[in-house]
Amino acid sequence: MSNLTWRKSSYSNSDGGQCLEVAANIPSLVPVRDSKDPSRGALLFDASAWAAFIDGVKH
């Protein structure tokens, strides 16, 4: 997981709020982690489940 390129959520801010990072360079999986404590590891989601979640959040 250390070779992944992590991207912080555009909704995160520099005030120490809720910070989420995702990595999109693993085919069929989406790793998600807390940017405030990345050493705790990541949750892995199936790419289609993550896409459904994002679609649900948007609507």
N, C-alpha and C positions, 0 to 999 in steps of 0.2 A: 504494500500500500504506500510505501514511501516514494515510489516512482510516479505517483499520480500527480496530475495537474489539478489543483483544487481551485474552485471559483466560489467566492463569497456571495451570498444572496444580496441582490440589489436592495432588499429591505433592511439589511443590517446597517448599523450606524457605528460611529466611532465612540459613542457614549457608553459602550459596554452592554448594549441591549442584546436581544436574542440574536445570536449569530449562527448562521447555518452555512456550511460549505458543501458543495457537491463536486464530484469528479466525473467527467463524461468521456473519459478515454478508455473505458473497458466495455467491449461489445456485450450487449444484453444485460449489463448490470449498472446500477447507479449507486455508488458509495456516497453516504451522507454522514457528516460529522459536525460536532460542535467546535467552532473555530476558537472558542475561548480555552478549550482543553483538548487539542487534537491527539494527545497521547492516549486518551481513553479509547481510541479506535473509531471505527465507523460502522454504521448499519448498512447492509447491502440490500438493495431492492431490485427486483426484476424490472427491466426497463419499461415494459408495458404497464406494470403496476404503478411505477413512478409517473409515467405519462398520464395515466388515468387520475392519479392524485392531483397532479398539476392542473389538469383539465377541470376537475371538480372544484379546486380552489378558485380558479378563474371565473367559474360560473356560479 
